[in-house]
Amino acid sequence: MPPLSFYPRKYALFTVSADDAQPLVFCAGDKADAFSLHKAVPETGAAFATAVPGQLLTLLFGPLWVSAYVDDKLTHRAWRRDGKAPYGLSHPDGMALAAHTFTDALADKAAFLDPLDRGQLLLLAPMPEQALRLARTLGDMPDDAPYRTRLAQKALRQAFAAHREAALSHAARGERAKALATIEEALALYAGEDEMVPAWTTPEANRKVIILADLSLPQCRHYRIEQKTEQLAMLGTDYAVFDQADADAFIAATADATLALFYRVPYVPRVAEAVHACHVAGLPCLYETDDLLFDAAAFPGARDTYGDDFTDAEYSELLILPPLYRAAMTACDGAIASTDALAAEMRAHMGTKPVYMHPNGLGGPHLRAMNAAPDRTGGDTVTLFYGSGTRALQQDFDLLADHVLAPLMARQPHLRLALAGHCDMPDSLMPYAEHITRLAPQSQESYWQALAGADINLAPLTPSRFNDCKSAIKWLEAAMFRIPSVVSATETYKAVLTDGENACLAPDWSDWTAALEQLTGDAAMRRRIGEAAYAFALERFGPDGLSRNIDAIVRNAESRGG
C-alpha cells in the first residue's frame, strides 16, 4: 500500500487495534511488518512504538512532532527532523485504520491526549492564544521542555500574526487608533518573557559584535551597517551581520558574541525571540535607528507625503509600525541614535538606560569617490541637484518646486535641474522639462557621480519632529565634492552647520529663494561655501573620529551590559 502523506501544518489522528495474530509496530524505516513512519525519528529502522494483540494504538501527527499512545497512554514522541517535508505513513493491505476529526481530538473521546499534544492541536485551529496560554501553564515536564518551548514559540508567532492582520485591516479602513490598540495587544503577548535574566560579566579580550538589521533600504544599510562594520574592522573587532529574516542564525551567533546590535527592526516574533536570547545569554544588546520611527504621533507622515507609486497597503503597514519599533528599542539594554535630536526623543522612552549618539559620516567609499571626482569647470549654466533615497519625501520636494524652483527657473533660463532617486516630477516644473534631467534610483556610485557634476545641492525638509531628527547625509554627500548646499533649518542642520559659512540654512521658502538667488549668481560664493563644507566634513565626520566614537560606545556597552 502506498504511503499516506501529511504536510507540516496538517493534523492527522489515527487509531488501529492489533488483532490476535499480529502485534502493531510503528517504526522509522521501511523494514516494519506493520506501520512505517518516515522522516520523523533519526534512527532508521528502529521501533517507535508497539502494541500487542488486543491493544489500541493511537498515532497523532502535528506540525511539530508525532506522538504514539497505547491504550490511551503516551508511550513515544518524536520531533520532526524536517519541518518542510511531509510525514510519510505506510501500512500493509487489510490493516484497519480509523481516522478521527479535529473535533474528535479535542473532545472528550480524545481527552486522554497529553497537554502538549492538545496544545499542538490548538495551533491548527483559529485559537493561537489558547495554545500560547496552555504552553505557558504546562507542568514541570523536563523531558518535554524543547517541545514546550517550540510550542510556545509557534503559538506566539501565530497569535502575533492574527493581531497584525487585524491591525492592518483597521489601518486600511482609516481606523488608526484601533490599529495601534490591536498592535499593543499583540505586544502584551510578550509580557514576562524576560523576567529571569543572568547578570552580565565583563567580556574577555576577543570582542565580537553581532548585528540583526533591516537591510532593505540601500542608503540606511550603507551608513548604519556597512559603515559601522568598516569602523569595527579598523578597530580589529570581529563582527557578523544578519538580515532580520535570519534571526535563527543570529541567535546561534550569540554564543561567542560580546555585544548585539538591533538596527531598525520592529518587535515581531523573530526579533523578540532574538532579544530574549540575548537576555538569557547575558549578552548586552543595543537598539539602533536613524529615524523617529517609534512615535506614532510623528511617523508616518500624511498619506500624500509619499510618492504616487507608494501603495495603500504599504502605507497601512507603516501606520501600525511605531509601537513595534518602540517595543524593540525599549526591550534592549540601551540605544544608539544618528543625531542629538533623535537621541533626545529616544531618552524619553528609555528611562535610565543609556542612549549613545553615533553620526553618519564619511567612509572608504566616500574617500574613493572624492579622489576620483573630476575637476570642476565653470560654464554658462548652473545645475541644481535634488536626490532622494526614499519615497517618503515627495511632498517636501513638491513644496520646494511650487514655492521656489518653478519661479526661479522662470526668471533664470540658464538654470538646470537634476533629479535623482525616488522623485516624481511636480506639475509646476513641467514647463521646464527640457531643462530637467531625471535619474532613476541607481547604485550609490552612480548617484554620487551625478551629484559631483552639480553646482548647488538642495536638501528641503518641511518642519516636523520627524525631520528635525534626520541626519545631515544630503549635505555631507555634497560637501565631499565641494558643492554648497541650501538646507532647511531643521534642529540637526542648525546644530551641525553654520549659515553662510559651510551651508545656507533656510527657515522658510522666502529664505530658500533668497539663498538660491544669491548662490546662482555668485560663483565665488559657491566655491567659498563648498570648500568650507569639504573641510568641515572631513574634520567632523571623518572615518578616524567615527571609529573612535563607536569604539567608546562598544566598550561602554560591554562593560555595563548596555
ZAMARGU-4260 file (C-alpha; in steps of 0.2 Angstrom, whole numbers, plus 5000, padded with zeros to 4 digits):
<rodrens>
0) 5000/5000/5000 | 5007/5017/4995 | 5012/5029/5010 | 5000/5042/5016 | 5007/5060/5016
5) 5003/5073/5029 | 5010/5090/5027 | 5018/5101/5040 | 5003/5111/5045 | 4990/5096/5043
10) 4983/5087/5058 | 4981/5068/5057 | 4975/5057/5071 | 4973/5038/5068 | 4969/5023/5078
15) 4971/5004/5075 | 4968/4989/5085 | 4980/4974/5085 | 4972/4958/5080 | 4975/4941/5088
20) 4989/4936/5076 | 4999/4952/5073 | 5006/4965/5085 | 5007/4983/5079 | 5024/4990/5076
25) 5027/5009/5072 | 5044/5012/5067 | 5056/5024/5057 | 5061/5014/5041 | 5053/5003/5028
30) 5058/4986/5037 | 5042/4985/5048 | 5029/4972/5046 | 5015/4984/5050 | 5016/5003/5051
35) 5031/5013/5045 | 5034/5032/5049 | 5046/5041/5038 | 5057/5057/5042 | 5051/5058/5060
40) 5064/5049/5070 | 5083/5049/5067 | 5086/5030/5070 | 5081/5022/5053 | 5073/5005/5056
45) 5071/5007/5075 | 5055/5003/5083 | 5045/5019/5088 | 5030/5011/5096 | 5022/4993/5098
50) 5005/4987/5103 | 5002/4969/5107 | 4986/4960/5101 | 4971/4967/5109 | 4979/4984/5112
55) 4974/5001/5104 | 4987/5011/5095 | 4984/5029/5093 | 4995/5040/5081 | 4994/5059/5082
60) 5003/5069/5069 | 5005/5088/5072 | 5016/5102/5064 | 5030/5100/5077 | 5030/5081/5082
65) 5022/5064/5081 | 5015/5055/5097 | 5010/5037/5100 | 4998/5031/5113 | 4995/5013/5118
70) 4978/5010/5126 | 4977/5029/5129 | 4994/5031/5137 | 5008/5041/5129 | 5022/5030/5125
75) 5033/5038/5112 | 5035/5056/5105 | 5047/5060/5090 | 5052/5078/5085 | 5051/5081/5066
80) 5068/5082/5059 | 5062/5091/5043 | 5048/5103/5046 | 5046/5107/5027 | 5044/5089/5022
85) 5028/5079/5024 | 5026/5064/5036 | 5025/5048/5027 | 5015/5034/5034 | 5013/5017/5026
90) 5004/5001/5032 | 5000/4984/5024 | 4984/4980/5015 | 4970/4974/5025 | 4976/4983/5041
95) 4961/4993/5048 | 4965/5012/5050 | 4952/5023/5058 | 4954/5042/5056 | 4947/5055/5068
100) 4942/5073/5065 | 4949/5088/5073 | 4934/5090/5084 | 4936/5072/5090 | 4954/5075/5095
105) 4949/5090/5106 | 4933/5082/5113 | 4930/5070/5127 | 4933/5055/5117 | 4951/5060/5115
110) 4953/5068/5132 | 4967/5056/5136 | 4979/5066/5124 | 4994/5074/5133 | 4993/5093/5137
115) 5007/5096/5125 | 4998/5086/5111 | 4982/5096/5114 | 4992/5112/5113 | 4999/5107/5097
120) 4982/5103/5090 | 4976/5121/5095 | 4990/5128/5084 | 4980/5121/5069 | 4964/5130/5075
125) 4960/5148/5075 | 4964/5149/5093 | 4983/5153/5094 | 4981/5162/5111 | 4974/5147/5119
130) 4989/5137/5113 | 5000/5150/5120 | 4992/5150/5137 | 4992/5131/5138 | 5010/5130/5133
135) 5015/5143/5147 | 5005/5134/5160 | 5011/5116/5157 | 5018/5107/5172 | 5036/5103/5176
140) 5040/5091/5161 | 5059/5091/5159 | 5059/5078/5145 | 5047/5089/5135 | 5055/5106/5138
145) 5061/5108/5120 | 5044/5104/5113 | 5035/5115/5126 | 5047/5129/5120 | 5044/5127/5102
150) 5025/5125/5105 | 5025/5142/5114 | 5036/5150/5101 | 5025/5144/5087 | 5009/5149/5096
155) 5016/5166/5100 | 5020/5169/5082 | 5003/5164/5076 | 4994/5175/5089 | 5005/5189/5084
160) 5001/5186/5066 | 4982/5186/5069 | 4984/5203/5079 | 4994/5210/5065 | 4982/5206/5051
165) 4968/5213/5062 | 4978/5229/5064 | 4981/5231/5046 | 4963/5229/5042 | 4959/5243/5054
170) 4973/5254/5046 | 4966/5251/5029 | 4949/5257/5034 | 4956/5273/5042 | 4954/5267/5060
175) 4972/5270/5066 | 4968/5271/5084 | 4960/5254/5084 | 4975/5248/5073 | 4988/5254/5086
180) 4977/5247/5101 | 4977/5230/5092 | 4996/5231/5090 | 4998/5235/5108 | 4988/5219/5112
185) 5000/5209/5102 | 5015/5216/5111 | 5007/5211/5128 | 5009/5193/5122 | 5027/5195/5126
190) 5024/5201/5144 | 5035/5191/5156 | 5046/5183/5143 | 5062/5191/5151 | 5059/5190/5169
195) 5074/5180/5173 | 5090/5187/5166 | 5108/5182/5172 | 5120/5196/5176 | 5132/5201/5163
200) 5151/5200/5166 | 5165/5210/5158 | 5169/5201/5141 | 5187/5194/5138 | 5198/5202/5125
205) 5191/5194/5110 | 5177/5206/5105 | 5163/5201/5093 | 5148/5212/5088 | 5133/5204/5080
210) 5120/5214/5071 | 5102/5210/5067 | 5096/5223/5054 | 5083/5228/5042 | 5094/5228/5026
215) 5081/5233/5014 | 5085/5252/5012 | 5102/5254/5002 | 5106/5271/5010 | 5102/5266/5028
220) 5111/5249/5025 | 5127/5259/5019 | 5128/5272/5033 | 5122/5262/5048 | 5128/5244/5044
225) 5142/5244/5031 | 5150/5260/5038 | 5149/5253/5055 | 5157/5236/5050 | 5171/5246/5042
230) 5174/5256/5058 | 5174/5240/5068 | 5186/5232/5056 | 5198/5247/5058 | 5197/5243/5077
235) 5201/5225/5074 | 5184/5220/5081 | 5176/5204/5074 | 5158/5206/5068 | 5144/5197/5059
240) 5128/5205/5051 | 5112/5196/5049 | 5096/5201/5040 | 5081/5202/5051 | 5073/5187/5042
245) 5088/5176/5048 | 5085/5178/5066 | 5089/5160/5070 | 5107/5162/5063 | 5109/5177/5074
250) 5103/5168/5089 | 5116/5155/5086 | 5129/5168/5085 | 5126/5174/5102 | 5136/5160/5109
255) 5153/5169/5106 | 5147/5187/5104 | 5151/5201/5116 | 5138/5214/5110 | 5122/5213/5100
260) 5115/5227/5090 | 5097/5228/5083 | 5095/5240/5069 | 5079/5247/5063 | 5069/5231/5066
265) 5051/5230/5073 | 5047/5219/5088 | 5039/5205/5078 | 5041/5187/5085 | 5058/5183/5077
270) 5065/5199/5084 | 5058/5197/5101 | 5065/5179/5101 | 5082/5186/5097 | 5081/5199/5110
275) 5076/5186/5123 | 5090/5175/5118 | 5102/5189/5121 | 5095/5192/5138 | 5095/5174/5143
280) 5114/5173/5137 | 5118/5188/5147 | 5123/5197/5131 | 5121/5216/5131 | 5111/5222/5117
285) 5108/5240/5110 | 5094/5246/5098 | 5099/5257/5084 | 5089/5268/5072 | 5091/5284/5062
290) 5073/5290/5061 | 5060/5294/5073 | 5050/5278/5069 | 5045/5274/5086 | 5032/5288/5089
295) 5015/5286/5082 | 5012/5305/5083 | 5027/5308/5072 | 5028/5293/5060 | 5022/5290/5047
300) 5018/5307/5038 | 5002/5310/5030 | 4997/5299/5015 | 5000/5312/5002 | 5019/5315/5008
305) 5023/5298/4999 | 5025/5296/4980 | 5012/5290/4968 | 5020/5273/4967 | 5018/5270/4986
310) 5003/5259/4988 | 4989/5260/5001 | 4994/5243/5008 | 5012/5249/5011 | 5005/5264/5020
315) 4994/5254/5031 | 5009/5244/5036 | 5018/5260/5041 | 5003/5265/5051 | 5005/5250/5063
320) 5024/5250/5065 | 5028/5263/5078 | 5023/5253/5093 | 5033/5238/5086 | 5049/5249/5084
325) 5046/5256/5102 | 5045/5239/5109 | 5061/5233/5101 | 5070/5248/5107 | 5064/5248/5125
330) 5067/5229/5126 | 5086/5232/5123 | 5099/5237/5136 | 5102/5254/5128 | 5101/5263/5111
335) 5111/5272/5098 | 5104/5287/5088 | 5111/5295/5072 | 5108/5313/5079 | 5107/5323/5095
340) 5088/5327/5092 | 5084/5309/5089 | 5094/5304/5105 | 5083/5316/5115 | 5067/5308/5108
345) 5074/5290/5112 | 5079/5295/5130 | 5060/5299/5133 | 5057/5281/5131 | 5072/5273/5138
350) 5071/5278/5156 | 5088/5276/5164 | 5096/5265/5150 | 5110/5274/5141 | 5107/5282/5124
355) 5123/5285/5113 | 5125/5296/5098 | 5134/5290/5083 | 5133/5301/5067 | 5133/5296/5049
360) 5149/5301/5041 | 5162/5298/5028 | 5169/5280/5025 | 5180/5271/5012 | 5168/5273/4998
365) 5166/5292/5001 | 5185/5294/5001 | 5187/5284/4985 | 5173/5294/4976 | 5181/5310/4982
370) 5198/5305/4975 | 5190/5300/4958 | 5179/5316/4956 | 5184/5326/4941 | 5190/5344/4942
375) 5176/5356/4942 | 5174/5368/4927 | 5163/5383/4926 | 5151/5386/4912 | 5136/5396/4906
380) 5123/5385/4915 | 5121/5382/4934 | 5114/5365/4939 | 5104/5362/4954 | 5103/5344/4961
385) 5090/5336/4971 | 5091/5317/4976 | 5080/5306/4987 | 5084/5288/4993 | 5066/5286/5000
390) 5048/5289/4994 | 5043/5297/5010 | 5050/5315/5005 | 5039/5318/4989 | 5029/5332/4997
395) 5045/5341/5003 | 5051/5342/4985 | 5034/5347/4978 | 5033/5362/4990 | 5050/5367/4985
400) 5046/5366/4967 | 5030/5376/4969 | 5037/5389/4980 | 5055/5391/4974 | 5061/5381/4959
405) 5047/5385/4947 | 5048/5404/4949 | 5067/5404/4949 | 5068/5394/4933 | 5056/5405/4925
410) 5067/5420/4929 | 5084/5412/4926 | 5084/5402/4909 | 5102/5396/4912 | 5097/5385/4927
415) 5097/5367/4925 | 5089/5354/4937 | 5095/5336/4940 | 5083/5324/4950 | 5089/5308/4956
420) 5081/5293/4965 | 5064/5292/4971 | 5056/5308/4965 | 5040/5312/4954 | 5040/5327/4943
425) 5029/5340/4951 | 5016/5349/4939 | 5024/5366/4942 | 5040/5360/4934 | 5033/5353/4918
430) 5035/5369/4908 | 5054/5367/4911 | 5055/5349/4907 | 5068/5352/4894 | 5080/5359/4907
435) 5077/5345/4919 | 5087/5328/4920 | 5079/5314/4929 | 5089/5299/4935 | 5080/5283/4941
440) 5086/5275/4958 | 5103/5268/4955 | 5119/5262/4963 | 5127/5273/4976 | 5142/5276/4965
445) 5131/5282/4950 | 5121/5293/4962 | 5137/5301/4968 | 5144/5303/4950 | 5128/5313/4946
450) 5129/5323/4961 | 5148/5328/4958 | 5143/5337/4942 | 5131/5349/4951 | 5134/5367/4956
455) 5121/5368/4971 | 5114/5354/4981 | 5096/5355/4988 | 5090/5347/5004 | 5072/5353/5008
460) 5063/5346/5024 | 5046/5353/5030 | 5046/5357/5048 | 5042/5342/5059 | 5048/5332/5074
465) 5052/5318/5062 | 5063/5329/5050 | 5071/5338/5065 | 5079/5320/5069 | 5085/5317/5052
470) 5104/5317/5049 | 5114/5328/5038 | 5118/5315/5024 | 5112/5326/5009 | 5123/5340/5015
475) 5138/5328/5018 | 5137/5319/5001 | 5138/5336/4993 | 5151/5343/5004 | 5163/5329/4999
480) 5163/5336/4981 | 5165/5354/4987 | 5147/5358/4982 | 5137/5371/4993 | 5120/5366/4999
485) 5105/5375/5003 | 5096/5366/5018 | 5080/5368/5028 | 5084/5374/5045 | 5080/5358/5055
490) 5086/5355/5073 | 5100/5344/5066 | 5106/5356/5052 | 5105/5371/5064 | 5116/5361/5077
495) 5129/5355/5064 | 5131/5369/5051 | 5134/5387/5051 | 5124/5398/5040 | 5134/5407/5026
500) 5150/5398/5031 | 5148/5379/5026 | 5130/5379/5021 | 5115/5391/5018 | 5101/5387/5031
505) 5084/5392/5025 | 5070/5393/5038 | 5056/5396/5026 | 5053/5397/5007 | 5057/5415/5006
510) 5074/5411/5013 | 5076/5397/5001 | 5073/5409/4986 | 5085/5422/4993 | 5099/5409/4996
515) 5097/5402/4978 | 5096/5419/4970 | 5112/5423/4978 | 5121/5407/4975 | 5116/5405/4957
520) 5123/5422/4953 | 5139/5421/4963 | 5152/5408/4958 | 5164/5414/4971 | 5152/5412/4985
525) 5148/5394/4979 | 5167/5390/4979 | 5169/5398/4996 | 5155/5388/5005 | 5159/5372/4995
530) 5177/5372/5001 | 5172/5376/5019 | 5159/5362/5019 | 5173/5350/5012 | 5185/5354/5026
535) 5172/5353/5040 | 5165/5336/5033 | 5182/5329/5034 | 5186/5336/5052 | 5169/5332/5060
540) 5163/5316/5051 | 5180/5308/5045 | 5182/5289/5047 | 5195/5290/5061 | 5184/5300/5073
545) 5169/5289/5069 | 5179/5274/5073 | 5185/5281/5090 | 5167/5285/5094 | 5160/5268/5090
550) 5174/5260/5100 | 5169/5270/5115 | 5151/5265/5113 | 5155/5247/5111 | 5167/5247/5126
555) 5155/5256/5137 | 5140/5245/5132 | 5150/5229/5135 | 5157/5234/5152 | 5140/5240/5159
560) 5129/5227/5150 | 5120/5241/5139
</rodrens>
